[in-house]
Amino acid sequence: MWDKTFWTDAAERSIKTFAQTAVALIAVVAPVAGMDLLEVNWIPVLAVAFIAAVISVLTSIASSFVGKKDSASLVQ
């Protein structure tokens, strides 16, 4: 868990999770509220995406105790 490969994998996963969460929130909330991208309240979107990214890192850390020790993946 304390090597570069693990943290590279974990960072990649958390960045992807952040982006996916932000896009999903915008895609669901904006059309329902009748907003376009300039009208989106970005603070809650970024806050939820950040929380999802933190959870992703914590999941990677927890996974390091199950799979290979140098991987952030649960199945590798």
C-alpha positions in Angstrom: 0.0 0.0 0.0 2.9 2.4 0.5 4.3 2.2 -3.0 3.9 4.5 -6.0 1.8 1.9 -8.0 -0.8 1.8 -5.3 -1.2 5.5 -5.0 -1.2 6.0 -8.8 -4.0 3.5 -9.1 -5.9 5.1 -6.2 -5.5 8.6 -7.6 -6.7 7.5 -11.0 -9.7 5.9 -9.6 -10.6 8.8 -7.4 -10.2 11.3 -10.2 -12.5 9.2 -12.4 -15.0 8.9 -9.6 -14.9 12.7 -9.1 -15.6 13.4 -12.7 -18.3 10.7 -13.1 -20.1 11.9 -10.0 -20.0 15.5 -11.2 -21.3 14.7 -14.7 -24.0 12.5 -13.3 -25.3 15.1 -10.9 -25.3 17.8 -13.6 -27.0 15.4 -16.1 -29.8 14.6 -13.6 -30.3 17.9 -11.8 -29.9 20.5 -14.5 -32.6 19.2 -16.9 -35.1 18.6 -14.1 -34.5 22.1 -12.8 -34.6 23.6 -16.3 -31.0 24.9 -16.0 -28.1 25.1 -18.4 -24.4 24.7 -17.4 -24.0 28.3 -16.6 -26.9 28.2 -14.0 -25.7 25.1 -12.2 -24.9 25.7 -8.5 -21.4 24.3 -8.6 -20.7 24.3 -4.9 -22.9 21.3 -4.0 -21.9 19.5 -7.2 -18.2 19.8 -6.4 -18.8 18.9 -2.7 -20.6 15.7 -3.6 -18.0 14.8 -6.2 -15.2 15.4 -3.7 -16.9 13.2 -1.1 -17.2 10.5 -3.7 -13.5 10.8 -4.5 -12.6 10.5 -0.8 -14.7 7.4 -0.5 -13.0 6.0 -3.6 -9.5 6.5 -1.9 -10.8 4.9 1.3 -12.1 2.0 -0.7 -8.8 1.6 -2.4 -7.0 1.6 1.0 -9.5 -1.0 2.3 -8.9 -3.1 -0.9 -5.2 -3.2 -0.3 -5.7 -5.6 2.6 -7.6 -8.1 0.4 -5.9 -8.3 -3.0 -2.3 -7.7 -4.0 -0.6 -5.4 -1.6 0.8 -3.1 -4.3 -2.6 -2.6 -6.0 -5.6 -0.5 -5.2 -7.8 -3.1 -6.9 -9.9 -5.6 -4.9 -9.5 -8.3 -7.5 -5.9 -8.0 -8.6 
